[in-house]
Amino acid sequence: MVRSLRAARMGAALILVALVAACSFTRFGYNQADTIVSWMVNDYFDLDAQQKQDFQKRFDRLYAWHRQEQLPEYAVFMKTARARVQHGLTREDVLWFVDNLRSRVRMTARKAGPDAAALLATITPAQIENLQRKWDKDNAKYVKEHKVKGTPDERNEAEARRMVKHFKEWLTPLNSDQENRVVALVRELPQIEQFRYTERLRRQKEFMDVLAQRGADRERFTARVTEWLANWDKGRSAEDQKRLDAWWAKRADVFVAMERMMTPEQRTVALQRMQNYIEDFTQLARRSDGGYSAAR
């Protein structure tokens, strides 16, 4: 579920938001986020020394805010999610989970918007070219991994592998019978790989259009950056949104079906894994050193 949301994170600027907000971060991963994010942003933009220093200062402020104010809410959210799993999943539970993850990403995006805009205002034409080269490489990888140009069977197989991986990461490894059931269920999903690739390209183009305004009025540019970060679905047509909602509903049914096939041992492991996330979020929040207050 979480990784599917990451389609909303295209573009280097959104890395600033997404890696900090991602629930897939364990305690170790979260504590290393500043190093990881700095490396990734530099990989996309090839920042100069002054930009790197500015980025680090701004990211540290976001990082402290997120640890202090958001992680306690993550712990509460995960407690509720665990209770829902414990009582047996429904489609509504899965969609509730996804919607809550989206809202948390949006909140962090809005918080990061002004600082992201300030950094992006300094980006040079050469750095934009570097970004485009990186995107071209990423897009080619996406087409290959998601079988965008493949046959329906190839796309189904790739999607089934991702679904099995999601269960392994979030709940528990599946046995062979369960994996075969995933393959069968995925065949019933609408195929939207080509649509999602088109969405990916749309988002990239929108970002380039935003960057083209970086020399204009700063307040307007900040608003446009924040809008791009937080409202990734704004550019979709009503028909496309309806199509995507239908896909999510069918995808939720796959998770419900697989949850009901879990053995008692798998259920115990899954609940403990979710409890580990709760404890990670709680412990990370307690380690706040007051840096956010000082930075303000």
C-alpha positions in Angstrom: 0.0 0.0 0.0 2.7 2.5 1.0 4.8 2.0 -2.1 1.8 2.6 -4.4 1.5 6.0 -2.9 5.1 6.7 -3.9 3.9 7.4 -7.4 2.9 10.7 -6.0 6.5 11.5 -5.2 8.0 12.0 -8.7 10.6 14.7 -8.9 13.5 15.5 -6.7 11.8 18.3 -4.8 9.2 15.8 -3.5 12.0 13.6 -2.1 12.3 16.3 0.6 8.8 15.4 1.7 8.3 11.8 0.9 11.3 10.1 2.6 10.6 11.8 5.9 6.8 11.0 5.7 7.1 7.4 4.6 5.8 4.9 7.1 8.2 2.3 5.7 11.0 3.9 7.7 12.1 1.9 10.7 13.9 3.6 13.6 17.3 3.2 11.9 16.1 4.4 8.5 14.4 7.5 10.0 17.5 8.4 11.9 19.5 8.3 8.6 16.9 10.2 6.6 18.9 13.4 6.5 21.9 11.6 4.9 19.7 9.7 2.4 17.6 12.7 1.4 20.6 14.9 0.9 22.2 12.3 -1.3 19.1 11.8 -3.4 18.4 15.5 -3.9 22.0 16.1 -4.9 21.7 13.2 -7.3 18.8 14.8 -9.1 20.1 18.4 -9.0 23.8 18.3 -8.6 23.7 21.0 -5.9 26.6 23.4 -5.4 28.2 23.9 -2.0 26.0 26.8 -1.0 22.8 25.0 -2.1 23.8 21.9 -0.1 24.3 24.0 3.0 21.0 25.8 2.5 19.2 22.5 1.8 20.6 20.9 5.0 19.5 23.8 7.1 16.0 23.8 5.7 15.7 20.0 5.9 16.8 19.9 9.5 14.0 22.3 10.3 11.4 20.1 8.6 12.9 17.0 10.1 12.7 18.3 13.7 9.1 19.4 13.1 8.1 16.0 11.7 9.7 14.1 14.5 8.1 16.3 17.2 4.7 16.9 15.8 3.9 14.2 13.3 5.4 10.9 14.7 3.1 10.9 17.7 0.2 11.1 15.3 1.7 8.3 13.2 1.8 6.1 16.3 -1.9 6.7 17.0 -2.7 6.1 13.4 -0.9 2.8 13.4 -2.6 1.7 16.6 -5.9 2.2 14.9 -4.7 0.3 11.8 -3.5 -2.6 13.9 -6.9 -2.8 15.6 -8.6 -3.0 12.3 -6.3 -5.8 11.1 -6.9 -7.6 14.4 -10.6 -7.6 13.8 -10.4 -8.5 10.1 -9.9 -6.2 7.2 -12.7 -4.9 5.0 -12.4 -2.9 1.7 -13.2 0.3 3.7 -10.4 -0.4 6.1 -7.8 -0.6 3.3 -9.1 2.6 1.7 -9.1 4.3 5.0 -5.5 3.4 5.5 -4.5 4.7 2.0 -6.5 7.9 2.5 -4.8 8.5 5.8 -1.4 8.0 4.3 -2.2 10.5 1.6 -3.3 13.1 4.1 -0.1 12.7 6.0 2.0 13.1 2.9 0.0 16.2 1.9 0.5 17.7 5.4 4.2 17.3 5.2 4.3 18.6 1.7 2.5 21.8 2.7 4.9 22.3 5.5 7.9 21.7 3.2 6.6 23.9 0.4 8.1 27.3 1.4 11.5 25.8 2.1 11.4 23.7 -1.1 10.5 26.8 -3.1 13.3 28.8 -1.6 15.8 26.2 -2.7 14.3 25.7 -6.1 14.4 29.4 -6.8 18.2 29.0 -6.9 18.3 26.1 -9.4 20.3 26.8 -12.6 19.5 25.7 -16.2 22.3 23.2 -16.0 20.8 21.7 -12.9 17.4 21.4 -14.6 19.2 19.5 -17.4 20.6 17.2 -14.8 17.1 16.7 -13.4 15.8 15.8 -16.9 18.5 13.3 -17.5 17.8 11.7 -14.2 14.1 11.6 -15.0 14.7 10.0 -18.4 16.7 7.3 -16.7 14.0 6.7 -14.0 11.3 6.7 -16.6 13.0 4.0 -18.7 13.4 1.9 -15.5 9.7 2.4 -14.7 8.6 1.3 -18.2 10.8 -1.8 -17.9 9.7 -2.7 -14.3 6.0 -2.1 -14.8 6.0 -3.6 -18.3 4.3 -0.5 -19.7 5.1 -1.7 -23.2 4.6 -5.4 -22.4 1.7 -7.8 -22.8 -1.3 -7.9 -20.4 0.1 -11.2 -18.9 3.5 -9.6 -18.4 1.9 -6.6 -16.6 -0.1 -8.9 -14.4 3.0 -10.9 -13.5 4.9 -7.7 -12.6 2.0 -6.4 -10.5 1.6 -9.8 -8.7 5.3 -9.7 -7.7 4.8 -6.2 -6.3 1.7 -7.3 -4.3 3.6 -10.2 -2.8 6.4 -7.9 -1.9 4.0 -5.5 -0.2 2.6 -8.3 2.0 6.1 -9.3 2.9 7.0 -5.8 3.9 3.8 -4.8 5.8 2.4 -8.1 7.0 4.1 -11.4 6.5 5.7 -13.6 3.8 3.1 -15.7 1.9 3.2 -19.4 1.2 3.0 -20.8 -2.4 -0.7 -21.3 -2.3 -1.2 -17.7 -1.1 1.1 -16.4 -3.8 -0.8 -18.3 -6.5 -4.0 -16.7 -5.1 -2.4 -13.2 -5.5 -1.6 -14.0 -9.1 -5.2 -15.0 -9.8 -6.6 -12.0 -8.0 -4.3 -9.6 -9.9 -5.6 -10.8 -13.2 -9.0 -9.3 -12.2 -7.5 -5.8 -11.6 -8.0 -3.2 -14.3 -4.7 -2.6 -16.1 -3.7 1.0 -15.5 0.1 0.8 -16.0 0.0 3.0 -19.2 -2.3 5.5 -17.5 0.0 5.7 -14.5 3.0 6.2 -16.7 1.2 9.0 -18.4 0.4 10.5 -15.0 4.1 10.3 -14.2 5.0 12.3 -17.3 2.2 14.8 -16.6 3.6 15.4 -13.1 7.1 15.9 -14.5 5.9 18.4 -17.1 4.0 20.3 -14.4 7.1 20.5 -12.3 9.1 21.9 -15.2 6.4 24.4 -15.8 6.6 25.4 -12.1 10.4 25.7 -12.2 10.1 28.0 -15.2 8.4 30.5 -12.9 11.2 30.5 -10.3 12.4 34.0 -11.2 8.9 35.5 -10.9 7.1 36.7 -7.8 8.4 34.7 -4.8 5.0 34.4 -3.1 3.4 33.1 -6.2 6.2 30.7 -6.9 6.0 29.3 -3.4 2.3 28.8 -3.8 2.9 26.9 -7.0 5.6 24.7 -5.5 3.4 23.8 -2.5 0.4 23.1 -4.8 2.5 20.8 -6.9 3.9 18.9 -3.9 0.6 18.5 -2.0 -2.0 18.2 -4.8 -0.7 15.6 -7.2 -4.2 14.7 -8.3 -5.3 18.1 -9.3 -4.4 17.7 -13.0 -6.5 14.6 -13.5 -9.8 14.6 -15.3 -12.9 13.5 -13.5 -12.9 10.4 -15.7 -9.3 9.5 -14.9 -10.0 10.0 -11.2 -13.0 7.7 -11.4 -10.9 5.1 -13.2 -8.2 5.3 -10.5 -10.7 5.1 -7.7 -12.1 1.9 -9.2 -8.6 0.4 -9.4 -7.9 1.2 -5.8 -11.2 -0.4 -4.7 -10.4 -3.6 -6.6 -6.9 -3.5 -5.2 -8.2 -3.2 -1.7 -10.3 -6.3 -2.3 -7.0 -8.2 -3.0 -5.6 -7.2 0.3 -8.9 -8.2 2.1 -8.9 -11.6 0.3 -5.2 -12.3 1.3 -5.7 -11.1 4.9 -8.5 -13.7 5.2 -6.1 -16.4 4.0 -3.5 -15.7 6.6 -2.7 -18.5 9.0 -2.8 -17.8 12.8 1.0 -17.7 12.8 1.0 -15.2 10.0 -1.6 -13.1 11.8 0.6 -13.0 14.9 3.6 -12.0 12.9 1.7 -9.3 11.1 0.3 -7.8 14.3 3.7 -7.8 15.9 5.2 -6.1 12.9 2.6 -3.3 13.2 3.3 -3.1 16.9 7.0 -2.6 16.1 6.0 0.4 13.9 4.0 1.9 16.8 7.0 1.5 19.1 9.4 2.9 16.5 7.3 6.0 16.0 6.8 6.5 19.8 10.5 6.1 20.5 11.6 8.4 17.7 9.2 11.1 18.8 10.6 11.0 22.3 14.1 11.6 21.0 13.2 15.1 19.9 16.0 17.5 21.1 14.0 20.7 20.8 15.8 21.6 17.6 12.5 22.6 15.9 11.7 25.2 18.6 15.2 26.7 18.3 15.0 26.8 14.5 11.8 28.7 14.6 
